[in-house]
Amino acid sequence: VLFLQIVHILNMTSAKIVSFLLHPEESLHSLQNRIEFETGISTGNQELLLETGICLDPRKPASQCVIDGVRGWDSYMVYLFDKSKTVYDGPFASRSLSDCVNYIVQDSKIQLPIPQLRKVWAEAVHYVIGLKEDYSRLFQGQRAAMLSLLRYNANLIKMKNNMVSASQQLKAKLEFFHQSIRLDLERYSDQMAYGISSEKMLKAWKEMEEKASQCAQAEDIGYLDEQIMALHTEIVELQKSPYARRQGEVMESLEQRAIDLYKQLKTRPPDHAYSDSTDMVKIIVQTVQSQDRVLKELFGHLSKLLGCKQKIIDLLPEIEVALNNIKEADNSVMQMQGKRQREIWHLLKIACTQSSSRSLVSSSLEGTATAPAATWLPQSSLGSTAPPHPLSSLAAPEDGENFADVIRENVNYLELFSSILQEVRQEQSSMMVS
């Protein structure tokens, strides 16, 4: 018997306890199927919470519902909630009266012998104590729901902080991108008249600026922030509510009165005296009425807790979508920034190439101008007035060698200049294509 594992499930939708004997190595899914058969709550809508507000792990066996050791095993509860419902309004029937207690409740003035009255009042005291314990268990279930709500809220705060941080980073990157692209467009316009121009590249830069403006929509998370702040305020109010604290003081005092009344009866000698049950019945009625009141308040507060929890569950996917949009916009901005910087360096490469080609052309022209011009002139220094012979203007053998060197040098410069121009044209065409 000591090795048997029994789990007690308090169904918060009906305020009833169902108990199960766990089979060895039984899975949680198997236990949930048994719970569905007993309660009618489908496995997909079952939420099983421990007293700490932690949800049972479906990867672990069902024995996680049972505490280790002997002490307290019969009072340890697992609280069952229906995820398809957020309003728990009853009606919740109180525990049933035994026949003898119901007998005195129907007629509290009936006279009974003292020995028999002791037995009836003992059951009446047990009934009053049971009403208080029923409320205590339900309050513990409400507390588990509150702790679960706070866990969800902590996760919500963590995701909200990540979202706000990512939004601020995106905003800073967008501001930097807008300022840098405006400066690039201004500088590009200034040099178009005498430098390099590409209409396709200019159009692409302007499209980048428009696309960056569209990315700014992803950083707008104000509507989500307002909903989260409203939820935080609502949760704080629920924590401050008096219904978040135990309201069983009246029931505890009635319990003590019932015990004291029974002790007084117990001290009476078991003679042939008779007595009625007016005082005990009055305590029973007051306890039932008090339980009805506190349970109504408890389940009203529990419904608000579950409503807040459902709002958080609905908000989490929206925050996830907003985070993904921010990340995509961030990646898009960084890609556009990198592409524009590569194009700027491409322009710088073309400008440097053109500058080098101009310097090479000017140097070749200077070399041609300094070539010996005397070899092209007629030999008029002899003082002859007769027209020179056509062959008399040819250079001497040594001058002919110098002239051939100049020709070869100019041909080399021409070939180099042609290759440079062809490379520049290829660079410009590739830049326009990109």
Beta strands, then each sheet from edge to edge (+ up, - down):
strand 1: 6-11
strand 2: 16-21
strand 3: 46-49
strand 4: 77-82
strand 5: 112-113
strand 6: 274-275
sheet 1: 2+ 1- 4- 3+
sheet 2: 5+ 6-
end
